[in-house]
Amino acid sequence: MARPLSQPMTLLRNPAPDTALRIRRARAAEAPELTELSLRSKALWGYDAAFLARCRIAMQVKEANVEKEPHYVAEVDGQVAGFYGFEPLPDGVGLDYMFVDPDFVGRGVGRALMDHAVALARELGHDSLTIVADPNAEGFYRRMGAQRIGSQASDVDPHRQLPLMRIMLR
Protein backbone atom coordinates (compact mmCIF):
# COMPACT_ATOMS: atom_id res chain seq x y z
CA MET A 1 0.00 0.00 0.00
CA ALA A 2 1.29 3.45 -0.91
CA ARG A 3 2.18 5.86 1.88
CA PRO A 4 -0.30 8.78 2.07
CA LEU A 5 1.18 12.10 0.97
CA SER A 6 0.16 13.58 4.28
CA GLN A 7 3.21 11.78 5.69
CA PRO A 8 6.74 13.23 5.30
CA MET A 9 8.54 12.16 2.18
CA THR A 10 12.04 12.24 0.84
CA LEU A 11 12.28 12.61 -2.91
CA LEU A 12 14.51 10.30 -4.85
CA ARG A 13 15.19 12.91 -7.52
CA ASN A 14 17.54 15.38 -5.85
CA PRO A 15 17.38 19.08 -6.74
CA ALA A 16 21.19 19.30 -6.83
CA PRO A 17 24.04 16.84 -6.43
CA ASP A 18 24.62 15.59 -2.89
CA THR A 19 21.46 17.19 -1.46
CA ALA A 20 18.36 15.62 -0.04
CA LEU A 21 15.01 17.34 -0.54
CA ARG A 22 12.35 16.38 1.98
CA ILE A 23 8.73 17.53 2.07
CA ARG A 24 7.00 17.53 5.43
CA ARG A 25 3.97 19.07 7.12
CA ALA A 26 4.54 22.69 8.18
CA ARG A 27 4.38 23.58 11.87
CA ALA A 28 2.31 26.52 13.10
CA ALA A 29 5.34 27.98 14.88
CA GLU A 30 7.05 28.31 11.48
CA ALA A 31 4.46 30.84 10.24
CA PRO A 32 6.70 33.92 10.77
CA GLU A 33 9.65 32.23 9.04
CA LEU A 34 7.42 31.22 6.13
CA THR A 35 6.08 34.76 5.82
CA GLU A 36 9.64 36.09 5.54
CA LEU A 37 10.50 33.41 2.97
CA SER A 38 7.45 34.41 0.90
CA LEU A 39 8.53 38.05 0.88
CA ARG A 40 12.11 37.16 -0.13
CA SER A 41 10.70 35.04 -2.92
CA LYS A 42 8.35 37.81 -4.09
CA ALA A 43 11.27 40.28 -4.07
CA LEU A 44 13.07 38.09 -6.60
CA TRP A 45 10.69 39.47 -9.26
CA GLY A 46 12.13 42.98 -8.76
CA TYR A 47 9.23 44.54 -6.88
CA ASP A 48 10.12 47.72 -5.00
CA ALA A 49 10.18 48.01 -1.21
CA ALA A 50 6.91 49.98 -1.07
CA PHE A 51 5.01 47.28 -2.96
CA LEU A 52 6.54 44.52 -0.83
CA ALA A 53 5.56 46.40 2.34
CA ARG A 54 1.96 46.45 1.10
CA CYS A 55 2.22 42.72 0.32
CA ARG A 56 3.29 41.84 3.87
CA ILE A 57 -0.24 41.79 5.30
CA ALA A 58 -1.74 39.83 2.40
CA MET A 59 1.14 37.35 2.43
CA GLN A 60 1.30 36.81 6.18
CA VAL A 61 1.18 33.09 6.93
CA LYS A 62 -1.18 32.63 9.86
CA GLU A 63 -0.51 30.00 12.50
CA ALA A 64 -4.21 29.08 12.66
CA ASN A 65 -4.27 28.38 8.90
CA VAL A 66 -1.17 26.19 9.13
CA GLU A 67 -2.91 24.14 11.84
CA LYS A 68 -6.27 23.97 10.06
CA GLU A 69 -5.39 23.52 6.36
CA PRO A 70 -2.67 21.46 4.66
CA HIS A 71 0.62 23.38 4.57
CA TYR A 72 3.88 21.69 3.57
CA VAL A 73 7.53 22.70 3.72
CA ALA A 74 10.37 21.59 1.46
CA GLU A 75 13.72 21.22 3.21
CA VAL A 76 17.08 20.79 1.53
CA ASP A 77 19.67 19.39 3.92
CA GLY A 78 17.53 20.58 6.84
CA GLN A 79 17.10 24.16 5.57
CA VAL A 80 13.62 25.42 4.66
CA ALA A 81 13.72 25.87 0.88
CA GLY A 82 10.06 26.53 0.09
CA PHE A 83 6.48 25.85 1.09
CA TYR A 84 2.90 25.74 -0.05
CA GLY A 85 -0.48 25.89 1.64
CA PHE A 86 -4.06 25.12 0.68
CA GLU A 87 -7.19 27.16 1.24
CA PRO A 88 -10.73 25.82 0.93
CA LEU A 89 -12.79 27.14 -1.99
CA PRO A 90 -16.47 26.60 -2.74
CA ASP A 91 -15.57 24.54 -5.82
CA GLY A 92 -12.49 22.71 -4.54
CA VAL A 93 -9.17 23.78 -3.12
CA GLY A 94 -6.89 26.72 -3.78
CA LEU A 95 -3.16 27.09 -3.60
CA ASP A 96 -2.98 29.79 -0.92
CA TYR A 97 0.82 29.97 -0.85
CA MET A 98 3.57 28.61 -3.07
CA PHE A 99 7.01 30.11 -2.57
CA VAL A 100 10.62 29.01 -3.01
CA ASP A 101 13.50 30.67 -1.21
CA PRO A 102 15.61 32.57 -3.78
CA ASP A 103 18.68 30.47 -2.85
CA PHE A 104 16.84 27.39 -4.10
CA VAL A 105 15.15 28.70 -7.26
CA GLY A 106 16.03 26.60 -10.30
CA ARG A 107 16.95 23.53 -8.23
CA GLY A 108 13.70 21.58 -8.53
CA VAL A 109 12.12 22.70 -5.26
CA GLY A 110 9.15 24.44 -6.90
CA ARG A 111 8.43 21.47 -9.14
CA ALA A 112 8.68 19.07 -6.18
CA LEU A 113 6.29 21.21 -4.13
CA MET A 114 3.81 21.47 -7.03
CA ASP A 115 3.97 17.73 -7.68
CA HIS A 116 3.27 17.15 -3.98
CA ALA A 117 0.42 19.71 -3.91
CA VAL A 118 -1.28 18.22 -6.97
CA ALA A 119 -0.95 14.68 -5.64
CA LEU A 120 -2.23 15.70 -2.20
CA ALA A 121 -5.21 17.61 -3.63
CA ARG A 122 -6.05 14.51 -5.66
CA GLU A 123 -5.62 12.26 -2.59
CA LEU A 124 -7.98 14.53 -0.64
CA GLY A 125 -10.63 14.03 -3.34
CA HIS A 126 -10.62 17.44 -5.01
CA ASP A 127 -11.50 17.79 -8.69
CA SER A 128 -9.28 20.81 -9.28
CA LEU A 129 -6.59 23.01 -7.78
CA THR A 130 -7.10 26.76 -8.28
CA ILE A 131 -4.17 29.19 -8.33
CA VAL A 132 -4.14 32.98 -8.21
CA ALA A 133 -0.66 33.55 -9.59
CA ASP A 134 1.82 36.37 -9.57
CA PRO A 135 2.05 37.41 -13.24
CA ASN A 136 5.76 36.54 -13.19
CA ALA A 137 4.97 32.97 -12.07
CA GLU A 138 2.31 32.24 -14.68
CA GLY A 139 4.82 30.46 -16.93
CA PHE A 140 5.88 28.17 -14.09
CA TYR A 141 2.29 27.18 -13.36
CA ARG A 142 1.64 26.58 -17.07
CA ARG A 143 4.64 24.22 -17.14
CA MET A 144 3.11 22.45 -14.12
CA GLY A 145 -0.09 21.83 -16.09
CA ALA A 146 -2.26 24.80 -15.06
CA GLN A 147 -4.47 26.58 -17.55
CA ARG A 148 -5.47 30.22 -17.28
CA ILE A 149 -9.21 30.52 -16.67
CA GLY A 150 -9.43 34.27 -16.06
CA SER A 151 -8.05 36.96 -13.82
CA GLN A 152 -8.67 38.26 -10.32
CA ALA A 153 -7.99 41.61 -8.70
CA SER A 154 -5.01 41.66 -6.35
CA ASP A 155 -5.68 41.96 -2.62
CA VAL A 156 -2.81 44.47 -2.48
CA ASP A 157 -3.79 46.64 -5.47
CA PRO A 158 -7.34 46.21 -6.82
CA HIS A 159 -6.26 47.75 -10.15
CA ARG A 160 -3.70 44.97 -10.62
CA GLN A 161 -5.11 41.84 -12.26
CA LEU A 162 -3.57 38.47 -11.39
CA PRO A 163 -3.79 35.33 -13.53
CA LEU A 164 -6.46 32.94 -12.27
CA MET A 165 -5.38 29.39 -13.13
CA ARG A 166 -6.61 25.84 -12.58
CA ILE A 167 -5.21 22.33 -12.70
CA MET A 168 -7.86 19.69 -13.31
CA LEU A 169 -7.20 16.67 -11.11
CA ARG A 170 -9.76 14.19 -12.49
N, C-alpha and C positions, 0 to 999 in steps of 0.2 A: 504494500500500500504506500502511495506517495505521501511524503510529509507535507502537511498543510503549509501554505505560504505564510501563515500567521506566526510560524516558528522562525527563529533566526536561521539564516542560510549563509553559506560561504560559496561564492561563485567559483566555478572551475576555470572560467575564462578570466584571466587576470587583466586589469586595466593597464598594467605596465610590468615589465620584467621584475621578478623577485618581490612582488607585492601581493597581498591578499586582500580582496575586497569582500566585505561581509555586510549583509543587510540584516538589520535587527529592528525590533519595535522601539520607537522613540520613548523616552521617559519625560514625564511632565516637567521635571526639574531642568531639563535641557532647553525649555522654551526660550529663555533669553539668548542662549548661545545660538539657537537656530534662527532667531530673529536677526542677530548680527550677521550670520552667514548669508541669509537672504539678501540683506542690504549690500554686503560685499559683492555678491553675485550680480545683483541689479546694477551696481556701479560699473561692472565690467562693460556694459553697453554704452558707457560714456555720458550717462546722465549727470547733470550738475548737482552740486550740493543742495541747492534749494529744492529741487525736485525730489531728491532722495530724502530730505527732511520731511517733506509732505507724505512720502511713501511709508515712513516709519510706522504710523498708526495703522494704516491699512495692511501692512505686512507683518504686524506684530503676531508672533505665534503665541497663542494663549494656552496656558497649562491645562485649563478645563477641556479645551478641544483635543489636546494630545491624549488626555485620559479617555475621552468619550468616543472619538473617531479614530480610525486607523491612521497612524503616522509612523513612518519608517525612516531610519537613518542608514546611510551607507558609510562604512568606516574603511579606511585603507590603512593597514598596519596600526590600527587602534585610534587613528585620527578621524574625526568627523569630516567627511568629504562631500556630503550632500544629504538631502532629505526630501520627502514628499509627505503630503497629508491629504486625506479625503474630506469632503464635506457632503452631507446629504442634500440631494436635490429632489424636487417632486417627481422627476422622470428618471431617476437613477442616482448616480454618484458623480461628484465633481472633483477635479484635481485642485484642491485648495492651495497647495504649495508644491513647488517643484524647483529646487535650487541646488546648484553645484558650486562648491567653493572654487573661486578662481584658480587656486593652485592645482585643482584636479580637472579642470575643463579640458576636454580633448583626450581623456584617458579612459573613457568607457563608463564613467560613473553615471552620467545622465541616462545613457542607454540601459544600464543595469537597473537603475531606479524605475525607468519607464516600463521595462519588461516586467519587473516585480509588481508595479502598480496595476498594469493591465491584467496580469495573471491573478492578482488578489481580487480585483473588481469582478473578474469572471468567477472566481471561487466563491465570492460572496453572493453570486446570483444576479448581478446587474447585467442589463442588456447593453449599456453604453457607459462610456467615461467621457464626461464633458470637461473641456479645458477653456478657460479664458486666458489667452496667452499674451505675453509681452510681444509687441510687433517684431522685435528682434529675434524672438524664439520661435516664430511661426514655422520657419524652415525645419527646425529640429523636430517639432511635433509632426509636421508632414512626413518627415523621414521615419517617424515612429508609427505611422499609419493613420494619423488623424486627418480628417477632412474639415475644411472651413465650412461652417453652416451659417455664418452671419457675423455680426459684430455686437459689442456691448460697450456702453460708456464706462470709462474708468472710474473707480471709486475716488481716485485722487484728483482727477481733472475731468469733469463731465463732458467737456468738449473733445476729449481724446477718446477715440474709438479703438477698442482692443479686439483682435481676432477671437471669435467664438468658434471653437473646434470640437469635434466629437470623434471618438473611436468606437465603432460598433464592436460589441463583444460576442454577439451570437449571430 
